[in-house]
Amino acid sequence: MTAFTMYTTPWCGYCHRLKGQLDREGIPFEIVDIEQTPDAAQIVESANNGNQTVPTLVYSDGTAHTNPSLAQVKQKLEALAS
C-alpha cells in the first residue's frame, strides 16, 4: 500500500527529479499523469487553487503537497506513520 499519489506530466522536470529521489530512497508511491486522466487534473486543480501545478502529492489522509522536497515528503510520511 502506498501512502501517497504523485500527480504529474511527462514533461515536468520537477516531477522527474522528485520521482528519482523517491525511487532512490525506496519510497513507494502511485503516479498519475494528469494529461491522460482528466479526473486527476481536477484533483490537482482543487489542491492548487484552480492551477494544474505538478508535482502534486496527495497523501492517504487527504492532504496535499505541491512540488515538495524529499525532506518534506519524508516528514509527512513519518507523521502519517505515527
C-alpha positions as CSV (number, residue, x, y, z in Angstrom):
1,M,0.0,0.0,0.0
2,T,1.3,3.5,-0.9
3,A,0.9,6.5,1.4
4,F,0.5,9.0,-1.5
5,T,-0.2,9.5,-5.2
6,M,2.0,11.8,-7.3
7,Y,0.2,13.7,-10.0
8,T,2.5,14.6,-12.8
9,T,3.0,15.2,-16.5
10,P,5.6,13.6,-18.8
11,W,7.3,16.9,-19.5
12,C,7.7,18.1,-15.8
13,G,11.3,18.3,-14.8
14,Y,10.4,18.8,-11.1
15,C,8.3,15.6,-11.3
16,H,11.2,13.6,-12.8
17,R,13.6,14.9,-10.1
18,L,11.3,14.1,-7.2
19,K,10.4,10.7,-8.7
20,G,14.1,9.8,-9.0
21,Q,14.7,10.8,-5.4
22,L,11.8,8.8,-4.1
23,D,12.9,5.8,-6.1
24,R,16.4,6.0,-4.8
25,E,15.0,6.1,-1.2
26,G,12.8,3.1,-1.9
27,I,9.6,5.1,-1.1
28,P,6.6,3.5,-2.8
29,F,4.0,5.7,-4.4
30,E,1.5,5.7,-7.2
31,I,1.9,8.0,-10.2
32,V,-0.9,9.5,-12.3
33,D,-0.4,11.5,-15.5
34,I,-2.9,14.4,-15.4
35,E,-2.8,14.8,-19.2
36,Q,-4.0,11.2,-19.6
37,T,-6.5,11.2,-16.7
38,P,-8.9,14.2,-16.8
39,D,-10.3,13.4,-13.3
40,A,-6.8,13.6,-11.9
41,A,-6.4,17.1,-13.4
42,Q,-9.4,18.2,-11.3
43,I,-7.9,16.8,-8.2
44,V,-4.7,18.8,-8.8
45,E,-6.7,21.9,-9.5
46,S,-8.7,21.6,-6.3
47,A,-5.4,21.3,-4.3
48,N,-3.8,24.3,-6.1
49,N,-6.5,27.0,-6.2
50,G,-7.5,26.1,-9.8
51,N,-4.0,25.6,-11.1
52,Q,-2.6,22.4,-12.7
53,T,0.7,22.6,-10.8
54,V,2.8,19.4,-10.7
55,P,4.1,17.5,-9.0
56,T,1.2,17.5,-6.6
57,L,1.3,14.7,-4.0
58,V,-2.0,13.7,-2.3
59,Y,-1.5,11.6,0.9
60,S,-3.6,8.9,2.4
61,D,-5.1,11.4,4.9
62,G,-6.3,13.6,2.0
63,T,-3.7,16.4,2.5
64,A,-1.6,17.6,-0.4
65,H,1.9,19.0,-1.1
66,T,2.8,20.9,-4.2
67,N,6.3,20.5,-5.5
68,P,7.6,19.3,-2.1
69,S,11.2,18.5,-1.3
70,L,12.3,14.9,-0.5
71,A,12.7,16.1,3.2
72,Q,9.1,17.4,3.2
73,V,7.8,14.1,1.9
74,K,9.7,12.1,4.4
75,Q,8.5,14.3,7.2
76,K,4.9,13.8,6.1
77,L,5.3,10.1,5.8
78,E,6.7,9.9,9.3
79,A,3.7,11.9,10.6
80,L,1.3,9.6,8.8
81,A,3.0,6.5,10.4
82,S,2.7,7.8,13.9
